[in-house]
Amino acid sequence: IGLGACPPPARPTAEGGVGAVRAFVGEIRQGLQVLLSDAALRFTIVFFALGTFIASMQQPLVVVFVKDVLQGSDAQLGALISMMGLGGIVGSLLASPSRRWISAVRIIPVATVVDGAALVAFGLSTALGPAMALFGFFGLVAGLMQVRVTSLFQTRVPEAYRGRAFAWLGPLFGPLSVLSLALGTWIADRIGVVKVIVASGGLEIVAAVLALLWLLPRRALARVSEGDEVEDQERRGPEAGSG
């Protein structure tokens, strides 16, 4: 059976191309407007942007720390990373019960204070056993916070705009992560990996304490949690305020 050649794809007209670009730009703008229209989401994004810059440098430094400082083997490094995964499972299971005693907005800086203190202890550890226990604790905190924050975004962002809003998170945090990785490894080459890990944990604590102090006079914002009512304009999306 003979098959004819596929016809060339139809080229979009200039008017259609411009319309598609305008529609794409409009959707991107709407996603950003949704994120910025909610005080709880603004706080979360700003705090996580700062946290991403502080914490991203930790990832490659942990490998260097375990191999060079703790003299751990490849198998022990794998076990240490597995402890973080195990802790993450426990943390995700604790996410739902934690809603009864702390709001989603408050748990972000509170968990960061705890994580920073554990990171300082990890950087000062001299044995692999305590380091593994602390890494499991990192996973617990990360799993707990990830579930709470994801739920906060899902309940605060209208469903019709959820994809457009979430599409912004990668472009917002990605460059900060790359910059942090480059800066952290550059500094570690000059002052040592232990000092950078400890300093990174200290910066996490400072940033989280400042955030908690900032939230003190803003009690309504500090109480925001998953499933809380959103103002009508925010629930309907950016178009609610137009016209």
Buried (B, 14 or more C-beta within 10 A) or exposed (E): EEEEEEEEEEEEEEEEEEEEEEEEEEEBEBBBBBBBBBBBBEBBBEBBBBBBBBBBBBEBBBBBBBBEBBEBEEEBBEBBBBBBEBBBEBBBEBBEEBBEEBBBBBBBBBBBBBBBBBBBBBBEBEEBEBBBBBBBBBBBBBBBBBBBBBBBBEBBBBEEBBEBBBBBBEEBBEEBBEBBBEBBBEBBEEEBBBEBBBBBBBBBBEBBBEBBEBBEEEEEBBBBBBEBEBEEEBEBBBEBEEE
